[in-house]
Amino acid sequence: DVLYLDLNVTESELQNRIPDRILNLIEDKINALTYGGKAEHWDLLWQSDKKEHQFNKDPTQELVKQGWIKRGASRGQWIHGPESTKFFRTLEKIVIEELLEPLGYKEMIFPKLVPWEVWKRSGHAKGVYPEIYYVCPPKTRDPEYWEEVSDYYKVTHEVPVDKIKDKIGDPIGGLCYAQCPPFWVFLQGETIANDQFPIKVFDRSGTSHRYESGGIHGMERVDEFHRIEILWTGTPEQVVSDSKELQERFKHIFNNILDLEWRMAWVTPWFMAQEGLAGTSQQTDVGTIDYEAPLPYRGEDGEWLEFQNVSVNGNKYPSGFNVKSQSGEELWSGCSGVGLERWASAFLAQKGLDPDNWPDEFRKRMGELPKGFSFL
């Protein structure tokens, strides 16, 4: 089949290579159809021994019954009580003490409001629109401009959403979706001394937000979630080596501390999946490893939960944000998101909520589980 295009473009659009981008877009759409839409490549790398699970209930339902968590006021949001919070803080402690500190990662604080310019450079602007929470600033802070909105609420006790729509500006970006892109503004346009590499940092300063259009479920699939974002950059050799070190530390945690049944798989790189692409990267060593765990309540043949990943992103971010090394050698980067809700879902689905059934190594790090609240 032959496709003919009749394009009505201006000289400025020709200079900006708009026709070339249209052709690239068509090729991407054809490739997506070839791979069956967004179907991911999946290749098993390693799998733990099968374990006998003494618990087969949905952990989220049990957490609600026992009062550890309650639904928040917003969609896909949970409020964590003292028990659940202590559990999450223990997971954080394990990641910091068993992985981040031994491997020399330094803590930073990344912004959680992300403007379009960042997503344009990171590549997320190609396909993030159905899943982000948009941020629209007010057109002015003038109290008189907003007086009718305030007065309407005072009289009706209803928030006049239609009136608000007319008084806010266009979206300037969105809430944190993928945690690492805002970090790159810190390095943007800089030339970095060779002895600074590899740069290894992490952020745990706030929530991430995604509109889960496929439907939310329990604690493992939510719109607001908590994550430790791990990020590293350096020469290709350094980035690949750091990825392997992370993989070994995760294996230690999942086997020796959490005692999980789990597996690793080589999958479509996360940055391709979020842009609506499929398959694998054309660069050797560039890609994503997913960590998956069975949830016993889903049954023997139930879908496994992807609860962790490690990605080598190639030169995607250093190139997009114009970051250079003193030597002129190409820079790569990697990232890994520790989703606390996903870790908790995998652990509690296999171990249950009774601390007496939890591994000794985990309980040793947690200490006493606090008592929550009772309601009449």
Buried (B, 14 or more C-beta within 10 A) or exposed (E): EEEEEEEEEEEEBEEEEEEEEBEEEEEBEEEBEEBEEBEBBEEEEEEBEEEEBEBEBBBBEBBBEEBBBEEBEEEBBBEBBBBBBBBBEBBBEBBBEBBBEEBEBEEBEBBBBBBEEBBEBBBBBBBBEEBBBEBBEEEEEEEEEBEEBEEBEEEEEEEBEEEBEEBEEEBBBBBBBBBBBBBBBBBBEEEBEEEEBBBBBBBBBBBBBBBBEEEBEBBBBBBBBBBBBBBBBBBBEBBBBBBEBBBEBBBEBBEEBBBBBBBBBBBBBBBBBBBBBBBBBEBEEBBBBBBBBBBBBBEEEEEBBBBBBBBBBBBBBBBBBEBBBEEEEEBBBBBBBBBBBBBBBBBBBBBBBEBEEBBEBBBEBBEEBEEBEEEE
